[in-house]
Amino acid sequence: MSLISIRLLLQIQNHKTLNWMNSIYLFFIIILFILSFSDLFVGVANDAVNFLNSAIGARVASFKVVMIVASIGLITGATFSSGLMEIARKGLF
């Protein structure tokens, strides 16, 4: 084998290794995205359940009224949450 063919074989082998590493990297990024989304979903759901349990358990209002207030709070929070995202991006201090 000549020197050029050896270099060509090494370049092909390096290219295969890079493709494999890129696939693994992409797989880990996708898994981290799924985990972060599920963690956010569970955290928000836990806060909502805590609020509803204390309001319904104390019999502050009927179930229907508590659910209406919670729905309005959820819609308002989803609409105006951009300021909270700025705090999350920049940090508290």
TIFI-424090 format. One record per residue: y, x, z of N, C-alpha, C, CB in turn; residue in three letters. Coordinates in steps of 0.1 Angstrom, whole numbers, padded with zeros to 4 digits, always signed. Glycine has a CB too. Layout:
<atoms>
YXZYXZYXZYXZALA...
</atoms>
This chain:
<atoms>
-0012+0008+0000+0000+0000+0000+0012+0009+0000+0000-0010+0012MET+0022+0004-0007+0034+0012-0008+0043+0008+0004+0041+0010-0021SER+0053+0016+0006+0063+0013+0016+0070+0000+0014+0073+0025+0017LEU+0073-0003+0002+0080-0016-0001+0071-0028+0003+0084-0017-0016ILE+0058-0027+0000+0050-0039+0003+0048-0040+0018+0036-0037-0004SER+0048-0029+0025+0047-0029+0040+0059-0036+0046+0044-0015+0046ILE+0071-0032+0041+0083-0038+0045+0083-0053+0042+0095-0032+0039ARG+0078-0057+0031+0078-0071+0027+0069-0079+0036+0074-0072+0012LEU+0057-0073+0039+0048-0080+0048+0054-0081+0062+0035-0072+0049LEU+0061-0071+0067+0068-0072+0080+0079-0083+0080+0074-0058+0084LEU+0086-0084+0069+0096-0094+0069+0090-0108+0069+0105-0092+0056GLN+0079-0110+0062+0072-0123+0062+0067-0126+0076+0061-0123+0051ILE+0062-0116+0082+0056-0119+0096+0068-0122+0105+0049-0106+0101GLN+0079-0115+0104+0091-0118+0113+0096-0132+0110+0102-0107+0111ASN+0096-0136+0097+0101-0149+0094+0092-0160+0100+0102-0150+0078HIS+0079-0158+0100+0070-0168+0106+0072-0169+0121+0055-0164+0103LYS+0074-0157+0127+0077-0157+0142+0090-0164+0145+0077-0142+0147THR+0100-0162+0137+0113-0169+0140+0112-0184+0138+0124-0163+0130LEU+0105-0188+0128+0103-0202+0126+0095-0209+0137+0095-0205+0113ASN+0085-0202+0142+0078-0206+0154+0087-0207+0166+0066-0197+0156TRP+0095-0197+0168+0104-0197+0180+0114-0208+0179+0110-0183+0181MET+0119-0210+0167+0129-0221+0165+0123-0234+0168+0135-0221+0151ASN+0110-0236+0164+0103-0249+0167+0102-0251+0182+0090-0249+0160SER+0098-0240+0189+0097-0241+0204+0110-0244+0210+0090-0228+0209ILE+0120-0237+0206+0134-0239+0211+0138-0254+0209+0144-0230+0204TYR+0136-0259+0197+0140-0273+0194+0132-0283+0203+0138-0276+0179LEU+0119-0280+0205+0111-0288+0213+0116-0289+0227+0096-0283+0213PHE+0120-0277+0233+0125-0277+0247+0139-0284+0248+0127-0262+0251PHE+0147-0283+0238+0160-0290+0238+0158-0305+0237+0169-0286+0225ILE+0148-0310+0229+0145-0324+0229+0140-0329+0242+0135-0327+0218ILE+0131-0321+0248+0125-0325+0261+0136-0326+0272+0114-0315+0266ILE+0145-0316+0272+0157-0316+0282+0166-0328+0280+0164-0303+0281LEU+0168-0332+0267+0177-0343+0264+0170-0356+0270+0179-0344+0249PHE+0157-0357+0267+0150-0369+0272+0150-0370+0288+0135-0369+0267ILE+0148-0358+0294+0148-0358+0309+0162-0361+0314+0144-0344+0314LEU+0172-0356+0308+0186-0359+0313+0189-0373+0311+0196-0350+0306SER+0185-0379+0300+0188-0393+0298+0181-0402+0308+0184-0398+0284PHE+0168-0399+0311+0160-0406+0321+0166-0405+0335+0145-0402+0320SER+0171-0393+0338+0177-0390+0351+0189-0398+0353+0179-0375+0353ASP+0198-0399+0343+0210-0407+0343+0207-0422+0345+0218-0404+0331LEU+0197-0426+0337+0193-0440+0337+0188-0444+0351+0182-0443+0327PHE+0180-0436+0357+0174-0439+0370+0185-0438+0381+0163-0429+0374VAL+0194-0429+0380+0205-0428+0390+0214-0440+0390+0213-0415+0388GLY+0218-0444+0378+0226-0456+0377+0219-0469+0382+0231-0458+0363VAL+0206-0470+0378+0198-0482+0382+0197-0482+0397+0184-0481+0375ALA+0195-0470+0404+0194-0470+0418+0207-0474+0425+0190-0455+0423ASN+0218-0470+0420+0231-0474+0426+0233-0489+0425+0242-0467+0419ASP+0229-0495+0413+0230-0509+0411+0221-0517+0420+0227-0513+0396ALA+0209-0512+0422+0199-0519+0431+0204-0519+0445+0185-0513+0430VAL+0210-0507+0450+0215-0506+0463+0226-0516+0466+0220-0492+0466ASN+0235-0517+0456+0246-0527+0457+0241-0541+0458+0256-0525+0445PHE+0232-0545+0449+0227-0558+0449+0219-0562+0461+0218-0560+0436LEU+0211-0552+0466+0203-0555+0478+0211-0558+0490+0194-0543+0481ASN+0222-0550+0492+0230-0552+0504+0238-0565+0502+0240-0540+0506SER+0243-0568+0490+0251-0581+0488+0242-0593+0490+0257-0580+0475ALA+0230-0593+0484+0221-0604+0485+0215-0605+0499+0210-0603+0475ILE+0212-0594+0505+0205-0594+0518+0215-0599+0529+0201-0580+0522GLY+0228-0596+0528+0237-0600+0538+0242-0615+0535+0249-0591+0538ALA+0237-0621+0524+0241-0634+0520+0256-0636+0520+0234-0644+0530ARG+0262-0626+0514+0277-0627+0512+0280-0638+0503+0282-0614+0507VAL+0273-0640+0492+0275-0650+0482+0261-0654+0477+0285-0646+0471ALA+0261-0664+0468+0248-0668+0462+0244-0657+0452+0250-0682+0455SER+0231-0658+0449+0226-0649+0439+0233-0649+0426+0211-0651+0437PHE+0237-0660+0421+0244-0662+0409+0257-0655+0409+0245-0677+0405LYS+0265-0657+0420+0278-0651+0421+0277-0636+0422+0285-0656+0434VAL+0267-0631+0429+0265-0616+0430+0262-0610+0417+0254-0613+0440VAL+0254-0617+0409+0250-0612+0396+0262-0613+0386+0239-0620+0390MET+0270-0623+0387+0282-0623+0379+0292-0612+0382+0289-0637+0380ILE+0294-0610+0395+0303-0599+0399+0298-0585+0395+0305-0599+0414VAL+0285-0584+0396+0278-0571+0392+0279-0569+0377+0264-0571+0396ALA+0278-0580+0369+0279-0579+0355+0293-0575+0350+0275-0592+0348SER+0303-0582+0357+0317-0578+0354+0320-0564+0357+0327-0588+0361ILE+0315-0559+0369+0317-0545+0372+0310-0535+0363+0311-0543+0386GLY+0298-0539+0358+0291-0531+0348+0299-0530+0335+0277-0536+0346LEU+0304-0541+0330+0311-0541+0318+0324-0533+0319+0314-0556+0313ILE+0331-0535+0330+0344-0528+0333+0341-0513+0334+0351-0533+0345THR+0331-0509+0341+0328-0495+0343+0324-0488+0329+0316-0493+0352GLY+0316-0495+0321+0312-0490+0308+0324-0489+0299+0302-0498+0302ALA+0334-0498+0300+0346-0498+0292+0356-0487+0295+0353-0511+0292THR+0358-0485+0308+0368-0475+0313+0363-0463+0319+0377-0482+0322PHE+0351-0458+0315+0345-0446+0322+0349-0433+0315+0330-0447+0321SER+0359-0433+0306+0362-0420+0300+0369-0410+0309+0372-0423+0288SER+0376-0415+0319+0382-0406+0329+0372-0399+0338+0392-0414+0338GLY+0361-0406+0341+0350-0400+0348+0343-0389+0341+0340-0411+0353LEU+0342-0391+0328+0336-0381+0319+0344-0368+0319+0333-0386+0305MET+0357-0370+0319+0366-0358+0320+0364-0350+0333+0381-0362+0318GLU+0363-0358+0344+0360-0351+0357+0347-0344+0356+0361-0361+0368ILE+0337-0350+0351+0324-0344+0350+0324-0332+0341+0313-0354+0344ALA+0332-0332+0331+0332-0320+0322+0340-0308+0328+0339-0324+0309ARG+0351-0312+0335+0360-0301+0340+0357-0297+0354+0374-0305+0339LYS+0350-0306+0362+0347-0303+0376+0358-0309+0385+0346-0288+0378GLY+0355-0309+0397+0364-0315+0407+0376-0307+0410+0357-0319+0419LEU+0374-0293+0410+0385-0285+0414+0390-0276+0403+0380-0275+0425PHE
</atoms>
